[in-house]
Amino acid sequence: MAVRTTRVGGDRTGDRVGIEYDDEARVWLLRTPGTAYAVTCPPEVTVHRQQLPDVLLHVYWGAPVTLADAVQIATVQRSRWSRRGFESPLDGAEEYPVAGGLRFARPALAARFAGDARSVEWRLTGSSATRDAGVHELTLEFADAYFPLAVAVHYRIRGDSDVIERWVTATNTGSAAIDLDRVDSAAWTLPEWDSYRLSHLVGRWSAETQLRRQELTEGTFATGSRRGITSHHANPWFALDDGTATERSGSVYSGALAWSGSWEFAAQRLSHGGMQVLGGLGHDGFGPYVLAAGESLDTPVFAGLYTSDGFGAASRGWHDYTLRQVLPNADADRPVLYNSWEATGFDVDEQNQKALAARAARIGCELFVMDDGWFGARTSAEAGLGDWHVNPDRFPNGLAPLIDEVHRLGMDFGIWVEPEMVNPDSDLYRAHPDWVYHFPERTRHQMRNQLVLNLARPDVAEWMFGQLDTLLSDHDIQFVKWDMNRAFTEPGWPSNADNPAQLWTDHVHNLYAVLDRLRAAHPGVAFESCSGGGGRVDLGILARTDQVWTSDNTDGPDRLIIQHGYSQLYPARAMSCWVTDVPNFLDPRTVPLRYRFHAAMAGVLGVGGDLSEWSDAELAEAADLIAEYKKVRSIVQHGRLYRLRPPSEGLSAVQYVTADRAQAVVLAYLGAQRFGQRPPVLRLDGLDPAARYRASGFDVEFTGAALHAYGLPVRLNGDYDSVLVHLTRIDG
């Protein structure tokens, strides 16, 4: 077994960043700037008086420790294994649990071989630790002792983050197919605590990313998506603490899956007190995935993060990681956009879009986006999807006159597409009815008058790229809103009867490939991920898009709740937020324009109301608010986020602070005032305690220490009042 070690010095904690290995104990230690992670694969372990070779065991995850510490922990752990005859000490102790043998807990890997053999009995065949441009990778290689299955367990760390990336590669080295019933990306093992509290995100269409916290008792808590997309109903992120962590304090373990298709997490609290979270692509019963002879399957990255300073520090760790390692062009400010959907619906034409563009430019928008209805026979939701050519009745001279006018007004031009869908009433479907997911001799059920194109097919993926490449090559477009409104049903692929489960993975892989090719061919075009709102928000899609549409619900008070949950993992730089008309399609309440703007200023600001109906006073107020946002945009989109008070009927607030602590922005919201009581002061965070700050709207200067210890006295009154405060450090 060949082992190479890598050691790196010079980081913010004084501990070395890199990978170390103890050959005698067979312990690997990964060091990030502020944490340590260790695994071991001893030559043999004793389980119920039987010697088992090459069992990969979890050792440690938490605050920094040395390699010698990790070796000692590994020894102590095995000395505490239960000798009870009705339990397996392997349960909850394995780093990547496999099915079979003396195991009863949920496995991360379950396979079936020739003759219906179902256990995995692997042996360690090699390991390597490498470094390239500050990125460290550890690979542990295993092979089944009897059947031709090789599994590589991967780890990746970087010198600027405590996030640990994990994934596996399964390879069929033989000549007969292997069925994979489950192949998770990772299993995360937590320390032994008296209690465990799970934080996760739930929702539905128009009510996405709502934060939930609950105690986990013995058993398995599972969440995920069976819909072919990330889904509105759950998001692939979790956080676990012992029930005492707050925004500012306490140990928090969290994880996020970089995958835009069906997925599943399972948090299992075992009877002896251990806790593991397993997760990966697919869903319960999605397989088997048939691994053909010579084929490999790489699972998506399942990343983990430990922090000792509460949920706020965990979020900022994820935000930093996403901005540095995931999001493309993350350093650039995103423009203020206007979207025409709520103003015109499907009734778009050159004249009404030009009129809206003139008003959008008047209030300071920088990007004009024409939504649905510009192509094919798309005069309603019932026809046209799939026919990506300009409707000549609505645009007799093509899109060029509108695009030229938008550019003359000083704005970029964007356009809406939904390329993964097709209407049965379309030229595309009439020509290729076999291009949709379906089962032979079964009804093709429609949702939203749509069927889902089988993007897992290489010919469909090539057609899709060709359509969008032509659209972007023929027109001077700077932004694409990529929608996906239809979950998978009838997930059949008749021409691929040998491996029907492949559609769950290859649809996503081909989506990624099309986006990657489009970005390479059109580097000046930005992309937004939309899926009926926030139905496809994850680290996988964020690696290929510039922002995501958070929710179709643009009601200000509702959005504060949605944005609060979103911020647990994702940064404001990627959160698209619109100001729309009131009352909206969901709620009859009326909320002041200023409050709606301040809610949307917490991310990437956009406007989606019918500007043709706005009064001169509303247009003037909107122009002032947009100008105010532009002054602080870089702070909001790139600053470090502090959730000062969660959304409530009373006072709530968020704060953004620049890396050098020279500037900060506070957005505060008062839902309702009761009995004439003044809202409490806001204790700020992240400022330089020794510095003095000037705050917009205040005549006095504040010290950072006073703002931390006492707070900022915001001036809010009545229902749905709000304020933006810009703080600037006074030098000298």
Long-range contacts (C-beta under 8 A, 24 or more apart in sequence): 1-124, 1-125, 1-126, 1-127, 2-126, 2-127, 2-128, 3-127, 3-128, 3-129, 4-128, 4-129, 4-130, 5-129, 6-129, 6-130, 6-131, 6-136, 8-131, 8-134, 8-136, 8-159, 11-159, 13-64, 15-64, 17-136, 17-157, 17-159, 18-131, 18-136, 18-157, 19-129, 19-136, 19-138, 19-157, 20-67, 21-67, 21-127, 21-129, 22-67, 22-70, 22-71, 25-71, 25-74, 25-75, 27-59, 27-67, 27-70, 27-71, 27-74, 28-127, 28-129, 28-138, 28-140, 29-65, 29-66, 29-67, 29-70, 30-136, 30-138, 30-155, 30-157, 30-164, 31-64, 31-157, 32-157, 32-158, 32-161, 32-162, 32-163, 32-164, 33-159, 33-160, 33-161, 33-162, 34-63, 34-64, 34-162, 35-61, 35-62, 35-63, 35-64, 35-162, 35-164, 35-306, 36-60, 36-61, 36-62, 36-63, 36-64, 36-65, 36-70, 37-61, 37-155, 37-164, 38-65, 38-70, 38-73, 38-74, 39-95, 39-140, 40-70, 40-74, 41-124, 41-140, 42-74, 42-78, 45-78, 47-81, 47-88, 47-89, 47-90, 47-102, 48-85, 48-88, 48-102, 50-102, 52-101, 52-102, 53-123, 54-122, 54-123, 54-124, 54-142, 55-90, 55-94, 56-94, 56-95, 56-96, 56-124, 56-140, 56-142, 56-153, 57-93, 57-94, 57-95, 58-93, 58-94, 58-95, 58-187, 58-189, 61-188, 61-189, 61-190, 61-191, 61-253, 61-304, 61-306, 62-191, 62-251, 62-306, 63-306, 63-308, 82-272, 87-271, 87-272, 91-270, 91-272, 91-274, 92-189, 92-268, 92-270, 92-272, 92-274, 92-275, 92-276, 93-189, 93-274, 94-187, 95-153, 95-187, 95-189, 96-151, 96-153, 96-168, 96-184, 96-186, 96-187, 97-187, 97-276, 97-278, 98-122, 99-181, 99-182, 105-268, 105-270, 105-276, 106-220, 106-266, 106-268, 106-278, 107-182, 108-182, 108-183, 108-184, 108-186, 108-187, 108-278, 108-280, 109-151, 109-168, 109-170, 109-180, 109-182, 109-183, 109-184, 110-180, 110-181, 110-182, 110-183, 111-149, 111-170, 111-178, 111-179, 111-180, 111-181, 112-178, 112-179, 112-181, 112-288, 113-144, 113-146, 113-147, 113-149, 113-176, 113-178, 113-179, 114-147, 114-176, 117-146, 117-147, 120-144, 120-149, 121-145, 121-146, 122-149, 122-151, 125-150, 134-158, 134-159, 134-160, 143-173, 147-174, 147-178, 148-172, 148-173, 148-174, 148-175, 148-176, 148-178, 149-173, 149-178, 149-291, 156-301, 158-325, 160-320, 160-324, 161-317, 161-320, 161-321, 161-324, 161-325, 162-305, 162-306, 162-307, 162-317, 163-303, 163-304, 163-305, 163-317, 163-318, 163-321, 163-325, 164-303, 164-304, 164-305, 165-301, 165-302, 165-303, 166-301, 166-302, 166-303, 166-304, 167-298, 167-299, 167-300, 167-301, 167-302, 168-298, 168-299, 169-296, 169-297, 169-298, 169-299, 170-291, 170-296, 170-297, 170-299, 171-291, 171-295, 171-296, 171-297, 172-291, 172-292, 172-293, 172-294, 172-295, 172-296, 173-294, 174-293, 175-293, 176-293, 177-290, 177-291, 177-292, 177-293, 177-498, 178-290, 178-291, 179-287, 179-288, 179-289, 179-290, 179-291, 180-287, 180-288, 180-289, 180-290, 180-291, 180-297, 181-287, 181-288, 181-289, 182-280, 182-282, 182-287, 183-280, 183-281, 183-282, 183-289, 183-297, 183-299, 184-278, 184-279, 184-280, 184-299, 184-302, 185-257, 185-279, 185-280, 185-281, 185-299, 185-300, 185-301, 185-302, 186-255, 186-278, 186-279, 186-280, 186-302, 186-304, 187-276, 187-277, 187-278, 188-253, 188-255, 188-276, 188-277, 188-278, 188-302, 188-304, 189-274, 189-275, 189-276, 190-240, 190-253, 190-274, 190-275, 190-276, 190-277, 192-273, 192-274, 192-275, 193-242, 193-275, 194-242, 195-242, 195-243, 196-240, 196-241, 196-242, 196-243, 196-267, 196-269, 196-275, 197-240, 197-241, 197-242, 197-243, 197-245, 198-238, 198-239, 198-240, 198-267, 199-238, 199-239, 199-240, 199-241, 199-254, 199-311, 199-568, 200-234, 200-235, 200-237, 200-238, 200-239, 200-265, 201-234, 201-235, 201-237, 201-565, 201-566, 201-568, 201-569, 202-233, 202-234, 203-232, 203-233, 203-234, 203-235, 203-534, 203-562, 203-565, 204-232, 204-233, 205-232, 205-532, 205-533, 205-535, 205-552, 206-533, 206-551, 206-552, 206-553, 206-558, 206-586, 207-232, 207-551, 207-553, 207-558, 207-562, 208-232, 208-235, 208-533, 208-534, 208-535, 208-537, 208-550, 208-551, 208-553, 208-562, 208-565, 208-566, 209-235, 209-534, 209-537, 209-550, 209-551, 209-562, 209-563, 209-565, 209-566, 209-568, 210-561, 210-562, 210-565, 211-564, 211-565, 211-568, 215-243, 216-240, 216-267, 216-269, 216-275, 217-269, 218-269, 218-270, 218-271, 219-268, 219-269, 220-266, 220-267, 220-268, 220-269, 221-266, 221-267, 221-268, 222-264, 222-265, 222-266, 222-267, 222-284, 223-264, 223-265, 224-262, 224-263, 224-264, 224-265, 224-283, 224-284, 225-261, 225-262, 225-263, 225-264, 225-283, 226-262, 226-283, 226-286, 227-262, 227-487, 227-488, 228-261, 228-262, 228-452, 228-487, 228-488, 228-491, 228-504, 228-507, 229-260, 229-261, 229-262, 229-484, 229-487, 229-488, 229-531, 229-535, 229-536, 230-259, 230-260, 230-261, 230-263, 230-531, 230-535, 230-536, 230-537, 230-538, 230-541, 231-487, 231-535, 232-531, 232-532, 232-533, 232-534, 232-535, 235-537, 235-538, 235-569, 236-263, 236-265, 236-279, 236-538, 237-568, 237-569, 238-265, 238-267, 238-277, 238-279, 239-311, 239-314, 239-568, 240-267, 240-275, 240-277, 241-311, 245-310, 245-311, 246-310, 246-311, 247-310, 247-311, 247-312, 247-642, 247-643, 248-309, 248-310, 248-312, 248-313, 248-685, 249-309, 249-310, 250-308, 250-309, 250-310, 250-311, 251-306, 251-307, 251-308, 252-306, 252-307, 252-308, 252-310, 252-311, 252-313, 252-314, 253-304, 253-305, 253-306, 254-304, 254-305, 254-306, 254-307, 254-314, 254-318, 254-569, 255-279, 255-302, 255-303, 255-304, 255-305, 256-302, 256-303, 256-318, 256-538, 256-539, 256-569, 257-281, 257-300, 257-301, 257-302, 257-303, 257-538, 257-539, 257-540, 258-300, 258-301, 258-302, 258-303, 258-326, 258-538, 258-539, 258-540, 258-543, 259-300, 259-508, 259-538, 259-540, 260-508, 260-511, 260-512, 260-536, 260-538, 260-540, 260-541, 261-504, 261-505, 261-507, 261-508, 262-286, 262-488, 262-504, 281-504, 281-505, 281-508, 282-501, 282-504, 282-505, 286-501, 286-504, 287-501, 288-501, 289-499, 289-501, 289-502, 289-504, 289-505, 290-498, 290-499, 290-501, 290-502, 292-498, 292-499, 297-505, 300-540, 301-539, 303-539, 311-568, 311-643, 312-641, 312-642, 312-643, 312-685, 314-568, 315-567, 315-568, 315-569, 315-641, 315-643, 316-640, 316-641, 318-568, 318-569, 318-570, 318-571, 319-570, 319-571, 319-572, 319-640, 319-641, 320-640, 322-539, 322-542, 322-569, 322-570, 322-571, 322-574, 323-571, 323-573, 323-638, 326-539, 326-542, 326-543, 327-542, 327-543, 327-546, 327-571, 327-573, 327-574, 328-519, 328-543, 328-544, 328-545, 328-546, 329-526, 329-546, 330-573, 331-638, 333-633, 333-634, 333-637, 333-638, 334-526, 334-546, 334-547, 334-573, 334-604, 334-637, 335-365, 335-366, 335-367, 335-412, 336-364, 336-365, 336-366, 336-367, 336-605, 336-606, 336-607, 336-626, 336-629, 336-630, 337-365, 337-366, 337-367, 337-368, 337-369, 337-414, 337-479, 337-576, 337-604, 337-605, 337-606, 337-607, 338-365, 338-367, 338-368, 338-369, 338-411, 338-606, 338-607, 338-608, 338-611, 339-369, 339-371, 339-481, 339-578, 339-606, 339-607, 339-608, 340-368, 340-369, 340-370, 340-371, 341-371, 341-372, 341-416, 341-608, 342-580, 342-581, 342-608, 342-609, 342-610, 343-608, 343-609, 343-610, 343-611, 343-612, 344-371, 344-373, 345-372, 345-373, 346-372, 346-373, 346-378, 346-379, 346-380, 346-381, 347-373, 347-379, 348-372, 348-373, 348-374, 348-394, 349-394, 349-395, 350-394, 350-395, 350-396, 350-397, 350-401, 350-402, 352-612, 353-402, 354-402, 354-405, 355-612, 356-611, 356-612, 357-402, 357-405, 357-406, 357-409, 357-411, 358-409, 359-611, 359-612, 359-614, 359-619, 360-409, 360-411, 360-607, 360-611, 361-409, 361-410, 361-411, 362-619, 362-623, 363-607, 363-611, 363-619, 363-622, 363-623, 363-626, 364-622, 364-623, 364-626, 364-627, 364-630, 365-411, 365-607, 365-626, 366-410, 366-411, 366-412, 367-411, 367-412, 367-413, 367-414, 367-478, 367-479, 368-406, 368-409, 368-411, 368-412, 368-413, 368-414, 369-413, 369-414, 369-415, 369-416, 369-479, 369-481, 370-402, 370-413, 370-414, 370-415, 370-416, 371-416, 371-481, 372-416, 372-418, 374-399, 374-415, 374-416, 376-426, 376-427, 377-425, 377-426, 381-448, 381-449, 382-423, 382-425, 382-449, 383-423, 383-425, 383-426, 383-449, 384-423, 384-425, 384-426, 385-418, 385-421, 385-422, 385-423, 385-426, 385-450, 386-421, 386-422, 386-423, 386-426, 386-427, 386-428, 386-429, 386-453, 387-426, 387-427, 387-428, 388-417, 388-419, 388-467, 388-468, 388-471, 399-475, 400-475, 403-475, 403-476, 403-477, 407-476, 412-478, 412-479, 413-475, 413-476, 413-477, 413-478, 413-479, 414-477, 414-478, 414-479, 414-480, 414-481, 414-526, 415-471, 415-475, 415-477, 415-479, 415-480, 415-481, 416-480, 416-481, 416-483, 417-468, 417-471, 417-480, 417-481, 417-482, 417-483, 418-482, 418-483, 418-484, 418-485, 419-453, 419-464, 419-467, 419-468, 419-482, 420-452, 420-453, 420-455, 420-464, 420-484, 420-486, 420-511, 421-450, 421-451, 421-452, 421-453, 421-484, 421-485, 421-486, 422-450, 422-451, 422-452, 422-453, 423-449, 423-450, 423-451, 424-449, 424-451, 425-449, 434-494, 434-495, 435-460, 437-488, 437-489, 437-490, 437-491, 437-492, 437-493, 437-503, 438-490, 438-492, 438-494, 439-490, 439-492, 439-494, 440-492, 440-494, 442-490, 442-492, 443-490, 444-490, 445-489, 445-490, 447-486, 447-487, 447-489, 448-485, 448-486, 450-485, 450-486, 451-486, 452-486, 452-487, 452-488, 452-489, 454-493, 454-503, 454-507, 455-506, 455-507, 455-510, 455-511, 455-514, 456-493, 456-496, 456-502, 456-503, 456-505, 456-506, 456-507, 456-510, 457-493, 457-495, 458-510, 460-510, 461-510, 461-513, 461-514, 464-514, 465-514, 465-517, 465-518, 468-514, 468-518, 469-517, 469-518, 469-521, 469-522, 472-518, 472-521, 472-522, 472-525, 473-521, 473-522, 477-525, 478-524, 478-525, 478-526, 479-525, 479-526, 479-527, 479-528, 480-518, 480-525, 480-526, 480-527, 480-528, 481-528, 481-530, 481-549, 482-515, 482-527, 482-528, 482-529, 482-530, 482-545, 483-530, 483-531, 483-532, 484-530, 484-531, 484-532, 484-535, 484-536, 485-531, 485-532, 487-535, 508-540, 512-540, 512-544, 515-544, 515-545, 516-544, 519-544, 528-576, 534-562, 534-566, 537-566, 537-570, 542-570, 542-574, 546-574, 547-573, 547-574, 547-575, 547-576, 547-604, 548-574, 548-575, 548-576, 549-576, 550-575, 550-576, 550-577, 550-603, 553-584, 553-586, 554-578, 554-579, 554-580, 554-584, 554-596, 554-600, 554-608, 555-582, 555-584, 555-586, 555-587, 555-589, 555-591, 556-591, 556-595, 556-596, 556-598, 556-599, 556-600, 556-720, 557-589, 557-591, 557-599, 557-647, 557-671, 557-720, 558-586, 558-587, 559-599, 559-600, 560-599, 560-602, 560-647, 560-652, 560-669, 561-647, 563-599, 563-602, 563-603, 564-643, 564-646, 564-647, 567-641, 567-643, 567-654, 571-637, 571-641, 572-602, 572-603, 572-604, 572-636, 572-637, 572-639, 572-641, 572-656, 573-603, 573-604, 573-637, 573-638, 574-603, 574-604, 575-602, 575-603, 575-604, 576-603, 576-604, 576-606, 577-601, 577-602, 577-603, 577-604, 577-605, 577-606, 578-606, 578-607, 578-608, 579-605, 579-606, 579-607, 579-608, 579-609, 579-622, 580-607, 580-608, 580-609, 581-609, 581-610, 581-613, 591-720, 592-720, 592-721, 592-722, 593-618, 593-621, 593-622, 593-625, 594-621, 594-625, 594-722, 595-669, 595-720, 595-721, 595-722, 597-622, 597-625, 597-626, 597-629, 598-625, 598-667, 598-669, 598-722, 598-723, 598-724, 599-669, 599-722, 601-625, 601-629, 601-632, 601-636, 601-667, 601-724, 602-636, 602-654, 602-667, 603-636, 603-637, 604-637, 605-629, 605-633, 628-724, 631-726, 632-663, 632-665, 632-724, 632-726, 635-663, 635-664, 635-665, 635-726, 636-665, 639-663, 639-664, 639-665, 640-686, 642-684, 642-685, 642-686, 644-668, 644-682, 644-683, 644-684, 644-685, 645-682, 647-671, 650-674, 650-679, 651-679, 651-680, 651-682, 651-714, 651-716, 653-682, 653-714, 655-684, 655-685, 655-686, 657-685, 657-686, 657-687, 661-686, 661-687, 661-688, 661-691, 661-704, 661-729, 662-728, 662-729, 663-726, 663-727, 663-728, 663-729, 664-693, 664-726, 664-727, 665-724, 665-725, 665-726, 665-727, 666-712, 666-714, 666-723, 666-724, 666-725, 666-727, 667-722, 667-723, 667-724, 668-714, 668-716, 668-722, 668-723, 668-725, 669-716, 669-720, 669-721, 669-722, 670-716, 670-717, 670-718, 670-719, 670-720, 670-721, 670-722, 671-719, 671-720, 672-719, 672-720, 673-716, 673-717, 673-718, 673-719, 673-721, 679-714, 679-716, 680-711, 681-710, 681-711, 681-712, 681-713, 681-714, 682-711, 682-712, 682-713, 682-714, 683-707, 683-708, 683-709, 683-710, 683-711, 683-712, 684-708, 684-711, 684-712, 684-727, 687-727, 688-729, 691-729, 691-730, 692-729, 692-730, 693-727, 693-728, 693-729, 693-730, 694-727, 694-728, 694-730, 695-725, 695-726, 695-727, 696-724, 696-725, 696-726, 696-727, 697-723, 697-725, 698-725, 701-730, 702-727
